[in-house]
Amino acid sequence: MLIAVTRPQVPLRAAVADLPAYVPGARVPVGAAAYKLSSNENPFPPLPSVVAAIIDAAADMNRYPDMYATGLTEAIATSLGVAADAVVPGNGSVAVLGHVLAAVCEHGDEVVLPWRSFEAYPIAVALAGARAVAVPVTGDGRLDLVAMAAAVTGRTRVVLVCTPNNPTGPAVRSDELETFLAAVPSDVMVVLDEAYLEFVRDPAAPDGLAVHAAHPNVVLLRTFSKAYGLAGLRVGYAVARPRLARGIRAASTPFGVSHLAQMAAIASLRAQRELLERVDALVEERVRLLAGLRAQGWTVPDSEANFVWLPLGDRATSFAADAGRAGVLVRPFAGDGVRVSVGEREATDLLLELASTWRQ
Ligand SMILES: *Cc1c(COP(=O)(O)O)cnc(C)c1O
């Protein structure tokens, strides 16, 4: 006779078992026609010069990539005017954030972050074994840097400053950031996540590189996913003081940036002028979308990024469903609002048309 024995199962870490799932933006079903405004992607196709670099790189696929992405690191450092030992590339800036946290957080340390903000933050913090301390953004979608500074305790290791803030849109101002940095102890790392930096036009916004130069505890996070249109290849990087950069590099996934991605990012830096003209066009489209919504009577936060935020509250998911039926995929955050990425002109027109029916 067989006796059923319940054998102990391999436990998951509590932090992992409790993780909120990252909800990706809706994708266009195969064969369907829709504008994808759900993931803050760049709607322009890759430049021919970048595609050519990728095709060239494909011939070396049997080899591991350059482990430290030396050529890319140097190209980034030159373009920013910083030393190469201050730059740490990684497999998308979300991965780099994970490496940053892994480099500095001990179990139970606190990480102060704004909320609502980038949904990858609470996941990355929990995976690092740290504790997220969420500080609500203001009614107009701005980071409350005064409250964030006040939330720093003796256990705080890192503060995440998302500027412009995803998904609400505003960027922090230089003066409020300086006041904040003066209040935060010098042994607490401040991460400026500048994923949308290239879209910022507000003259009051901070110059991240100057802030980094003035404050050794400030680390910048940047990405090729948005303005440079390489979301599918996964390249981002941190800019940090060499001692911190060494720690972040040590915590990084070995060979994390593929050869294709390295070559594409280098080619993108070479094509910077052309790519930034596309960013200008997207900024114009953002201005048109925001102005159109406000003319309809919507109260929408300022946006310095490639998306706008509709604070729809309980109506967020039904608005997103309606937009999907109209051929526009947007990103709802249930009970809170809808984020609409800036894309093609026709997509803006469709969205504005739909939004006007929701005002009636
Ligand atoms: C899109 C985004 C990133 C970039 O992520 P990648 O991993 O580089 O694609 C980082 N931070 C924020 C706030 C973002 O919205």
The ligand as a MOL file (V3000), in Angstrom:
LIG
                    3D

  0  0  0     0  0            999 V3000
M  V30 BEGIN CTAB
M  V30 COUNTS 15 15 0 0 0
M  V30 BEGIN ATOM
M  V30 1 C 11.1340 53.3760 -19.2150 0
M  V30 2 C 11.7810 53.7290 -17.9160 0
M  V30 3 C 13.0760 53.3140 -17.6360 0
M  V30 4 C 13.8840 52.5930 -18.6900 0
M  V30 5 O 13.8790 51.2780 -18.5730 0
M  V30 6 P 14.8610 50.3920 -19.4820 0
M  V30 7 O 15.0760 49.2220 -18.6050 0
M  V30 8 O 16.1160 51.1780 -19.7020 0
M  V30 9 O 14.1320 50.1150 -20.7390 0
M  V30 10 C 13.6430 53.6470 -16.4340 0
M  V30 11 N 12.9840 54.4090 -15.5500 0
M  V30 12 C 11.7510 54.8650 -15.7940 0
M  V30 13 C 11.0890 55.7460 -14.8150 0
M  V30 14 C 11.1130 54.5280 -16.9740 0
M  V30 15 O 9.8730 54.9630 -17.2080 0
M  V30 END ATOM
M  V30 BEGIN BOND
M  V30 1 1 1 2
M  V30 2 1 2 3
M  V30 3 2 2 14
M  V30 4 1 3 4
M  V30 5 2 3 10
M  V30 6 1 4 5
M  V30 7 1 5 6
M  V30 8 2 6 7
M  V30 9 1 6 8
M  V30 10 1 6 9
M  V30 11 1 10 11
M  V30 12 2 11 12
M  V30 13 1 12 13
M  V30 14 1 12 14
M  V30 15 1 14 15
M  V30 END BOND
M  V30 END CTAB
M  END
